[in-house]
Amino acid sequence: MPAASSALISLIDPATGRQRHWWLGDGGVPQRLAGLLGAPLRATGLPPRRFPEFSAVFAPLPRLTAGAAGPAAQQAVYRYLIQTHAAGATLSCWRRYPGGIGWLRRCGPVALGPFVSRF
């Protein structure tokens, strides 16, 4: 049984095709993700922008292989997609409600600064 607010976080670099996925077993609400993404901003004044910087932010979380991300998405309540770009990164968020009709978009794509500020 999935945790009440479990989340799958996917990081994709469209320019190189790299991707990584992490599992947030509990506490996957947007406020928690905004806290994780805001930590580098609070520490250095700069948000994560590149693939390695995001990988470092999520390093404490369990990492999934690309093949495991599909089944994890079926168990998750939240799903986040972060895409890196030359000008920064964008984030999209979806939520699956109990008894609902599937994934419903909560936000995005939005730049990280507004996402962190909002949540």
C-alpha positions as CSV (number, residue, x, y, z in Angstrom):
1,M,0.0,0.0,0.0
2,P,1.6,3.4,-1.0
3,A,2.1,6.0,1.6
4,A,-0.5,8.8,1.7
5,S,1.8,11.3,0.0
6,S,4.4,9.2,-1.8
7,A,6.0,10.7,-4.9
8,L,8.1,9.9,-7.9
9,I,10.6,12.5,-8.9
10,S,11.9,12.4,-12.5
11,L,14.8,14.5,-13.7
12,I,15.4,14.7,-17.4
13,D,18.0,16.6,-19.4
14,P,16.5,16.8,-22.9
15,A,19.8,18.0,-24.5
16,T,21.7,14.8,-23.5
17,G,18.9,12.3,-22.9
18,R,20.0,11.7,-19.3
19,Q,17.4,10.9,-16.8
20,R,17.2,9.8,-13.1
21,H,14.3,8.9,-10.9
22,W,13.9,9.0,-7.1
23,W,11.2,7.7,-4.7
24,L,9.9,9.8,-1.9
25,G,8.1,7.2,0.2
26,D,6.3,9.8,2.4
27,G,6.1,13.5,2.5
28,G,5.9,13.9,-1.3
29,V,3.7,17.0,-1.1
30,P,4.7,20.1,-3.1
31,Q,5.8,21.9,0.1
32,R,8.4,19.1,0.9
33,L,9.7,19.2,-2.7
34,A,9.9,23.0,-2.6
35,G,11.9,22.6,0.7
36,L,14.3,20.2,-0.9
37,L,14.8,22.4,-4.0
38,G,15.1,25.5,-1.9
39,A,17.9,24.2,0.3
40,P,20.7,25.1,-2.2
41,L,19.1,28.5,-2.7
42,R,19.1,29.2,1.0
43,A,22.7,27.9,1.4
44,T,24.3,29.5,-1.7
45,G,21.8,32.0,-3.0
46,L,21.6,30.0,-6.2
47,P,19.0,27.4,-7.2
48,P,20.0,24.1,-8.7
49,R,20.3,24.5,-12.5
50,R,22.2,21.6,-13.9
51,F,21.7,17.8,-13.9
52,P,24.5,17.2,-11.3
53,E,23.2,19.8,-9.0
54,F,19.7,18.3,-8.9
55,S,21.2,14.8,-8.5
56,A,23.0,16.1,-5.4
57,V,19.8,17.6,-4.0
58,F,18.0,14.2,-4.3
59,A,21.0,12.0,-3.4
60,P,19.6,11.1,0.0
61,L,16.4,9.7,-1.5
62,P,16.2,6.1,-2.9
63,R,17.1,6.1,-6.6
64,L,15.1,4.1,-9.1
65,T,16.3,2.7,-12.3
66,A,14.4,3.9,-15.5
67,G,12.6,0.5,-15.6
68,A,11.4,0.8,-12.0
69,A,10.1,4.3,-12.5
70,G,7.0,3.0,-14.4
71,P,5.8,0.8,-11.6
72,A,6.7,3.4,-9.0
73,A,4.5,5.9,-10.9
74,Q,1.6,3.6,-10.4
75,Q,2.1,3.6,-6.6
76,A,2.8,7.3,-6.3
77,V,0.3,9.9,-5.2
78,Y,2.4,12.8,-6.6
79,R,4.6,12.9,-9.7
80,Y,7.2,15.6,-10.4
81,L,9.0,16.1,-13.7
82,I,12.1,18.4,-13.6
83,Q,13.6,19.3,-17.0
84,T,16.9,21.1,-17.2
85,H,17.4,23.7,-19.9
86,A,20.2,26.1,-20.9
87,A,18.3,28.9,-19.1
88,G,17.6,26.9,-15.9
89,A,15.0,24.2,-15.2
90,T,11.2,23.8,-15.2
91,L,9.1,21.7,-12.9
92,S,5.7,20.1,-13.6
93,C,3.6,18.4,-10.9
94,W,0.7,16.0,-11.0
95,R,-1.5,14.4,-8.3
96,R,-3.6,11.3,-8.3
97,Y,-6.6,11.5,-6.0
98,P,-8.2,8.5,-4.4
99,G,-11.0,7.2,-6.6
100,G,-10.1,9.8,-9.2
101,I,-9.8,9.6,-12.9
102,G,-6.1,9.5,-13.1
103,W,-3.3,12.0,-13.0
104,L,-4.4,15.7,-12.6
105,R,-1.9,18.5,-13.3
106,R,-1.3,20.6,-10.2
107,C,1.3,23.0,-11.8
108,G,3.8,23.6,-14.5
109,P,5.8,23.7,-16.3
110,V,7.0,26.4,-14.1
111,A,10.5,27.8,-13.3
112,L,11.9,26.6,-10.0
113,G,11.9,30.0,-8.3
114,P,8.2,30.5,-8.5
115,F,7.5,26.9,-7.5
116,V,9.7,27.2,-4.4
117,S,8.1,30.6,-3.6
118,R,4.6,29.3,-4.0
119,F,5.0,26.3,-1.8
